[in-house]
Structures are given as structure tokens and as C-alpha cells.
Amino acid sequence: MQIRISHSLDEVSAADWNRLNPDGNPFLRHEFLAALEHHDCVGQTFGWLPHHLLAFDDQRRLVGAVPLYLKTNSYGEFVFDWAWADASERAGMPWYPKAVAAVPYTPVTGRRLLIDPTLSDPEPVRRGLIEAAGVLAREQGLSSLHWLFPDASDTDSLEDAGFLLRMGCQYHWTQPGYRDFDDFLDSFSAHKRKKLKRERRRVIEAGIEHRIVHGHEADESDWRTLHRFYQSTFDKKWGTATLNLPFFRELGAAMGEQVVLIFAGIDGRPVAGALCFRSQGALYGRHWGCEADYHSLHFETCYYQGIDYCIREGLSLFEPGAQGEHKVSRGFLPTPTWSAHWIAQPRLREAIADFLSREQRAMRDYIHTLNAEHLPYKADRLPPAARHVRRID
């Protein structure tokens, strides 16, 4: 097996890369990651420098890969290490650059070790890629190496390799097979059901209607409108809008039905919009924006329309984005997420390991409390995933 570093995903064919992503995770598709590079959404400007790892067998066939970047900042990662960076800098050890195995700007759990699914024994490739990432970090003199939002299998492999694990929490919706949205609401307690119905009714009373457009159906006006809403969110709050209109256009053309646009409008005029992506079994909410404040419109556009879509399409999982404890009362379950970390400096590693141990205990207590006291579901209608989360330890 030979492992090399690629600074451009265009050095790999889409067919070869996507063969390593058989479940069709939209953010791991060649089309998504390459579009980020094509339109300078990653690179020098925003401090995401592609250093993808590619593993080839002795027939020069791609059998493994890692989406890997050298970072000159911590923006767009959603696993916040600014306190670690500050401690490192105060100790006289530069924190940047560092290496990050992740999907830029995308806090979605998925595989970070992409392995050919036809291999009879994937472990040598898996171990080789982890070792190669460590070699890169050491040879480049980097402060650290971080794997963000790996799935359970990759997390186990990284822990076995000696990485420190960090536990986070997101809020995900799952369905056991609801017939329709009303069937979903019937699983709520009366008080919570009444509140959710009232929120949906307020949107209707404002004269707002929703329409859903998939990427290959969107026209130039749709993309310009969506990008305007996306940009407005950053203008109103904080941060930098790293995704541009050409990037959105390319995604629509290249990824088709995996791109889902949800528009809210009054008399045919869009007033808000959300951008989602879908795989074979899941919907992922990513970005949202609006031109004015309308009561409960964010909940309807970003949550309830997505739930309704999942029920109609038979999707079992809806991840509406990072953070947001208010999602729990609307049927989203607190769900553990993970990251894995290698720290070059021994004393800093020891301090971070102690912090992570205490943070994880607190996070487990937090998730248990939410599940025990704040879920909106009737006791006999708990989604199976809620019962699983109660047993995370």
C-alpha cells in the first residue's frame, strides 16, 4: 500500500473517490469537497489548506482516503478549541498550523477514514491512514491533529490508536415509521403538542407558504435568493460567509436530488429559505436566512418542514444543525457526537486529557437530564433512539 498527499481533489476521479462513500453521505462526495476547492471556499483565504490522504494498493487502485486540511485558524470546525489554542500560545507553543480531518463548515457525523467497501480486510488501510496522518503532523511540526465528527467505528479506531476523545452534543430527530406529521404529533404530551401546533398555525396565519426545490430543479433565481438569505444570516450575527453563489450553483448541478432547498414565501415572494442535504436515509439542515422576523418561521422552515419531508420520503434521521437546546421540546433527541485529538506537547496533552475527562462526565449528566426531564414524548411513544441515548454510559 502506498499513501500520498493530495492538495487538490481534482487529482482523483469522482468515481474512484465516491466508491469509498457507498452510503452516499452528501458531504463526503467528491462533488461537494471539490466544489469547495473550485470556488475558493477553502484554501489560503479561509485557512483550510487541502492535504488529503490517498491510499493505493499495488495495482494503483484507490482503496482509502481521508479528507484532511492544514488549518491556520479554528473557524468552521464546530469543535471549539480556542481555550486550548490560548493555553498553547501563552506557554510559548504556536497552536497554528494544525491538521484537521473533517468536512469544512459541516458539523455532521460521518466516516473520516474512507475505505474501499470491497476489501476483505480493511484494517491495514485504516491503520495506515491513521499512521500517515500522524506522520504528516510530526514531519510538519504541527501542534496537533484533530478528527472532527467521526462515526462510531472511526472513533473506536482512533481511541485504540491513542487519540484523546471529546464528547459533544447535538439534537437529532429520528422516526420509527410515522404515518404523517399528525402521527408524529400524537406521540407528544398534550401540552407540548398544543405548543407546536400553535407555532405552525402562526406561520399559516401570516400568509406564509412553503415550497421545496431540489438542486437539479432550482433555477438561477432560486440560487440567488438562497445565497442572499445565507449571506444575510452572517451579516446579522457574526462570522464570515465562506460559501459563495458559484459554489451553490455547482452543487445543484452536480448533486441534484441530494440538495434540498426549502423556501418560505408570501404571495409568491420568498421571505426566507433553508438549505439542506440528504443521503439515502437522512436529511441534514445546514443554512438558513430570512429577510424579516416572522413569528415561529425559523421553527417551521428549519425543523417542521424537514420533519414532514423525512416522513414523506421515508428518511429515518434528521440532523438540523449544531447546537440549539430549544430543539428538544420540538422532538429532537440529545445525541452524543465525538472528536479525537493528538497533541504534540506532552504537558499540554496531559492538561487537555484531564479537561476532557471532566467535560465528558458533565456532558453525560447533561444528556441524561434532558432525556429524563425534558423530552416532549409520551412515555409509551418514546422513539427507540431515545431509549438508546439513556444508556450511553
N, C-alpha and C positions, 0 to 999 in steps of 0.2 A: 504494500500500500504506500502511495505517495501522497503527501499533503502539501499543498501550496497555498499561498495567499493571493487573493484577487482583489484589486482595487476598483473593479467595475463588474457589475453583474452581467453586463453585455458580453463578457468573456465566456459565459456559459450559456448554452441554448436554453430557451424556456422549457422545452420538452424534457431535457435532462434534469433541470432543477425541479420542475414540478413533479417529476416521477418520485422525488423524495418527499412529497407532500400529498400522499394519496387521499387524505380525508378532505382536501380542498380548502384548508384554512385560508381565508382570503388574504390575510396579512403576510403569510409565508409564500404566497405565489410569486413567481418571478416577475409577473406583470406589475404587482404592487411595489415591490422593492426596487425594481429597475426604474419605474416611473419616478420614484423619489430622487433617484440619481439623475435622470434625464432632465429634470426641471429644477435642479439645484435646491431641492428641499432638504437634502443632506449634502455634506461637503464642507469646504473651508468656511463658507459664510455662516453656517449654523453649528459648526463644530462637531459634525458627525462624519468621520473620515472612514470610508469603507475599507475593511481588511478582512473580507470574507474568507473563511477556511474551506478549502475544497479537497476532498479525499478521492483518489483514483485507485482502482485496482490495477493489476499488472497488464490488463487489456486496455488501459487508459479509459475505463468506464467510470463515470462519476458514481460513487457509492455512498458519499456522505458530505455534509456541508454544515456550516454554522454561519448565520448572519452576524457578522462581527464588525465593530466600529471602534476606532480610537476616538476618545472624547476629550475636548478641551473645555468643557463645561458640564453641568449636570441637568441642563434643560431638556425637557421632553422625555424624561425617563420614568417618572411617577413612582420611583422608589427613592425617597429623599435622603441624600447623604451629605447635605450641606454642613451639618454639625461635624461629621467625620472629616470633611474637607477642611473646615476651620481648625479642628484639633491638629490635623496633619501640618497645615501651614504654620500654626503657632509653634509647633515643635521643630520647625525648620525643614520640613519634608514636603516638597511640592506634591499636591494631590493630582494635578493635571500635567500631562495627559494620563488617562486611564483607559482600560479596554472594557467594552460593554457588548455582551451577546444579547441582542434584543431586536425588536421591531421598533424603529423610531416613532416616537409620539403615540405609542399604541400600548396601553396597559391591559393587554389581553393574554391570558394564559394559553400557552401552546408549546409545541416542541421547539427546542433550541438546538438540539442535536438531530439534524435531519439525516435519516439513514435509509438506504435502499430497502424497501419492504420485502424484496425477494431474497435477501441474504439469509442463508440458513443459520448463520451465527453473526449477529450484528455487533456483539460485544467488542471485538477487536477494533472496529471502526469507531464505536462510541468512545472507548478508552483513548484511542489515538487522537481523536478530535479534542478531547478534554486536555490531554497532554500537550498537544500542539498549541492550544490557546495559552497554556501556562508558559510554554517555551517562548512564545511571542512576547508575553508580558515581561518576562525576565530579560530577554535579549534587548527589548526596547527600553528597559529601565523604568517601567511603569510602576506607579504607586499601587495599582490594584486591578483586579479583573472581576467583573460582575456579570452574572447571568440573571436576566430580569424576566419574571413571569414564566419560568419553565413549567412544563406539565409534571405530573406525579412521577413518571418514570425517569425523566431527566433530573428531577430534584433528588431522587434516591441515588442516582449515579453520581451526582455532584457531591452529595453528602459523603458517599463512600470514598470519593477522591480527596476528601479533606476540606471541602469548602464550608464556610460558615453559612448557616441558613437563617434567613429573616422571614418572618411571617407577617403578612398584611391582611387586610380585609376588604372585600368588595361585596356588592349586593346583586345577586343573580336571581332571575326568575326561572323556574322550571315547571313543567306541566306533566301530570300523569296521564293526560288524554282528555282535556276539557272539550266538551261538545262545541261551545261557543263562549263568548265573553260573559254572558249571563251565568253560565255554568261555573265559570271561574269565580264570579262574584258570590255565588251561592255558597262557596267554601269559606267566606268571611263571616265573622261575627256580625250581628245586626248593626252595631254602632259603626264599625269600620266600613261595612258595605254602604251604609247611608252616606257617609262622608265621601266615598269615592264616586257614588252616583251623582252627588251634588256637584263635584268638580267637573264631571263630564257634562252635566246639564248647563253649567255656566258657560262653557265653550259654545254649546249649541245656541244658547240664548243670545250670545254675542254675534250670531250670524256667521260663525266660522265653520268652514267645511274643509275636509282633508282629502288629498289625493296622493296616491303612491305611484312613483315612476321608477322603473328600473334603468340601470345605466345605459343599456342599448336603446331605450325608448326616449331618453332625455334629449332635448334639443338645445341649441345654443342659449336660448333664453333661460331655460331651466338651470343650466350650469352657471350662467352669470348671476342668476338670482341666488342660487345656493352659495356661491362663493361670497356674494355680498353679505349674506346672513352670517356665514362663517367668520368673515373679517370683522363684522360688527361686534361679535362677542369679545374679541380681543381688544377692540377699540374701547368698549365699555368697561372692561375689567382690567386685566393685566396680562402680561406675556406678549409673545411675538407670534403672529400668524405665519407659520412656516410653509403652509401648503398654498399653492397658487392655482390660478384658473387653468393653465395648461396641464397641470398635474391632474386636476379633476376631469378634464376632457379626456385625457389619455386613459384614465381608469374606466370611464364609461365605455369607451370604445373597446378596451382590451378585456374587461372583466364582466361586461354585460349584466346578466341577472344577479350576479353576486353583489352588485352595487344597488342600494335601495335608497331612494330619495323620498322623503315624506314632506309634503308641502301643506301648509295651512293658509287658507285664503278667505277673503270676504268679497263676494260678488266677482269671483274670478281673479282678484288681485292678491298675489301672495303677500302674507304678512309675517310668516315665519317658516322655517324649514329645518329639517334634521337629515343628517347623512348617516346611513347605516350600511353594514356589510353582512353578508350571510354565507354560511357554509352549507354542507349537506344537512346539518341538524341544528344549527344555531344562528341567531341573529345578534349582531354586535352594534350597539349605538356608539357613534364616535363624536359627531359635532352637531351643534345646534346654534341658531341665531334667530332674532326677531327684530322687527322694526319699531315696535311699541309694546308696552305692557298690557297684556290681557289676562284676566283672572284665570288661573289654572291651565293656561295654554301650554306651558312647559310640560306639565304632567301629562296632558293629553297627547301632545306631539311626540314627546321623547319616551313615554312609558306606555300609555294605554293603546296608542296606535301600534306600537311594536308588539305588545302582548296579543292584540287582535290579529296582527299579521302572523305571528307564530302559531296561533291556534288554527287559523285558516290553512296555513302552509304545512302544518304538521311538524313544526320545529320544536324541539324539546327544551331548548335553552335560550335565554335572552340575557345578554350581558349589556346593560345600558351605559356603561362607562364607570370610571373610577369614582370612589368617594360617594357621599350622599346618604347619610343615615336616614333621611326622610323617606328613602325608598322602602324601608322595612314595612311601614304601615300600609304600603301600597302593594304588598305581596312579594317583594324581593327578599331573598334569604341572605343573611350574612354568611359569606363564603371565604374560607382561607385562601390566600394567594401566597406565593413564595418567591424568593430570590436567593441567590447563592453568591458568596463573596470570598475572594482571596485577597489578603492584604499583605503587601511585601514586607513592611516594617514590623518586626516581631512584637515590640511593646504596644504599638497601635493595634495590631491584630488582637492581642490579649485584652485590651480595653474594650474593643468592639465586641469581642466574643462575650464578655461579661454583660455588656449592654443588651446584646441580642437575647441572651438567656432571660434576663428580667423582662424585656419587652415582650417576648413570646408568652411568658406566663400571664402578663397583663392582657395581651390580645386574646388569649384563650378564654380568660374570665369575661372579657367584653362580649365575645361571641356567644358564650353560654348564657349570659344575662339577656342579650337580645332575644335569643331563642326561647328562653324560659318565660320572659315577661312582656315581650313587645310584638310578637308575630300577630297578624290580624286574623289568622285562620281559626276556624272551629277545631276543637280538639280531635274530632273524628274525621276532619278533612285536611289534616296536615299533608303537604306534599312529601313523598318519600325522601326527598333530598333534605328536608328539614330534620327528619329523624336521624339521618346520617350525620348532619353537621353537629348535632348534640353529642355525638360520640367521637369528636375529633381528637381527643386525647386518649 
